């Protein structure tokens, strides 16, 4: 072996050992973060489980004692939620869901304050098909009350045969 080969093998060995050391340090950090996260999840689960026995013990009481115990239990549960979630998240969790509309010239979208869920979408310039005098209902693109699974497509549309061209209305386009 010549001098260059020995230097090359030594450099590769140093790189390998350095890589192994670096990965072991990252693994330690990962395990510490994982343990902290699991402790957090366990504390949240424990707070949720603690509320259930209090509710069961309230059911066995009677009259005024039950009302006082219920108020104390509710206060204790709220304190635990404030400790685990914080004041602002606890207040948001207890708040009533509100709905508001964002609209432009073409459509109106109904949002809920519960996670920003879309509750409905209405097209303004279009009406549902009907006899000439009865085309006054706006098109609801998304109405959760009548929605079925499958991405909002109706059953007839899903069962319709799709042709080679794949037109927008479900009717195949002719090949030219």
Protein Blocks (a to p, Z undefined) as FASTA:
>chain_A
ZZklmmmmmmmmmmmmmmmmmmmmmmmmmmmmmmmmmmmmmmmmmmmmmmmmmmmmmmmm
ghjlmmmmmmmmmmmmmmmmmmmnojklmmmmmpccdddddddfkbccdddfehoiafbd
cdfkbccdddfklmmbccdfbafklpcehehpafklmmpccdfkopanopacddZZ
